[in-house]
Amino acid sequence: MTDSALDPEDRKIVTLARSARARNGVPEGAAVRDDTGRTYVAGTVALDSLQLSALQTAVAMAVASGAKSLEAAAVVTAAETVSVADRAAVRDLGGASTPVLLAGPDGVVRGTVTAG
């Protein structure tokens, strides 16, 4: 997928996710956009007592801030796929048809899947 094919709002969440990954030095960065256009950005949480992927953390931040639904999500990672657990977190808040953009560490979107 080329950058020019991305909606500007989707490009924004990919950029935010990439920035979170780089800024925090974590394996993944993620961002979600709620149904009002607000964005929530997070990185991987790796504590002895708590393990959350970046996407799970971004969804949790959206929920904690009162979001009722999601329009889209993005994760920047070296992984080749979006995990089942990450898709489930997005689906729980956004529904099965919510798009999840998967981008590499360079910020290039490699594909889009639905949360479903």
C-alpha positions in Angstrom: 0.0 0.0 0.0 1.4 3.4 -0.9 1.3 6.4 1.3 -0.7 8.2 -1.3 -3.5 5.6 -1.1 -3.9 6.2 2.7 -6.5 8.5 4.0 -4.8 11.5 5.7 -6.4 10.6 9.1 -5.0 7.0 8.7 -1.6 8.4 7.8 -1.8 10.4 11.0 -2.3 7.4 13.3 0.5 5.5 11.6 2.8 8.5 12.1 1.7 8.8 15.8 2.3 5.0 16.3 5.7 5.2 14.7 6.7 8.2 16.9 5.6 6.4 20.1 7.7 3.4 19.2 10.8 5.5 18.5 10.4 7.9 21.4 9.9 5.2 24.0 12.3 2.6 22.5 9.7 -0.1 22.6 9.1 -3.0 20.1 5.7 -1.6 19.0 3.9 1.7 18.8 0.2 2.0 18.2 -2.6 4.6 17.8 -6.3 4.4 17.6 -8.9 6.9 16.5 -12.3 7.0 18.2 -15.6 7.9 16.6 -15.2 11.5 17.5 -11.8 11.8 15.8 -9.7 11.8 19.0 -6.5 9.8 18.9 -4.8 7.7 21.6 -1.2 6.7 21.3 0.8 4.1 23.2 3.8 1.8 23.2 4.4 -1.7 24.5 4.0 -2.1 28.3 6.5 -4.7 29.6 6.4 -4.8 33.4 7.0 -7.9 35.6 3.3 -7.7 36.6 1.7 -6.4 33.4 2.3 -7.2 29.8 0.3 -5.3 27.1 1.0 -4.8 23.5 1.0 -1.3 22.2 -2.4 -1.8 20.5 -4.0 -3.2 23.7 -2.6 -0.2 25.6 -3.9 2.3 23.1 -7.4 0.7 23.2 -7.2 0.7 27.1 -6.3 4.4 27.0 -9.3 5.1 24.7 -11.7 3.3 27.0 -10.3 5.0 30.1 -10.8 8.3 28.4 -14.5 7.6 27.6 -14.3 6.5 24.0 -17.4 4.6 22.9 -16.2 3.3 19.6 -13.2 3.2 17.3 -12.9 4.2 13.6 -9.4 2.8 13.0 -6.3 1.5 14.6 -2.6 1.3 13.5 0.3 -0.6 14.8 4.0 -0.2 13.9 6.0 -3.3 14.5 8.5 -5.7 13.1 5.9 -8.5 13.3 4.4 -9.7 10.1 0.8 -9.9 11.3 -1.5 -8.3 13.8 -2.0 -10.7 16.7 -5.3 -12.3 17.5 -5.3 -10.6 21.0 -4.7 -7.2 19.4 -7.5 -7.6 16.9 -9.8 -8.8 19.7 -9.1 -5.6 21.7 -9.9 -3.4 18.7 -13.0 -5.5 18.0 -14.3 -5.2 21.6 -14.4 -1.4 21.3 -14.8 -0.8 17.6 -16.5 -3.8 16.2 -15.5 -6.5 13.7 -15.2 -4.2 10.7 -12.8 -1.7 12.3 -9.7 -1.5 10.1 -6.3 -2.2 11.6 -3.3 -0.8 9.7 -0.1 -2.8 10.0 3.1 -0.8 9.3 6.8 -1.7 9.6 9.3 0.2 11.7 9.9 2.4 8.7 6.3 3.5 8.8 5.4 1.9 5.5 1.9 0.3 5.7 2.2 -3.4 4.8 -1.4 -4.2 4.9 -4.8 -3.7 6.5 -6.9 -6.2 8.3 -10.2 -5.9 10.1 -10.6 -6.5 13.8 -13.2 -9.2 13.0 
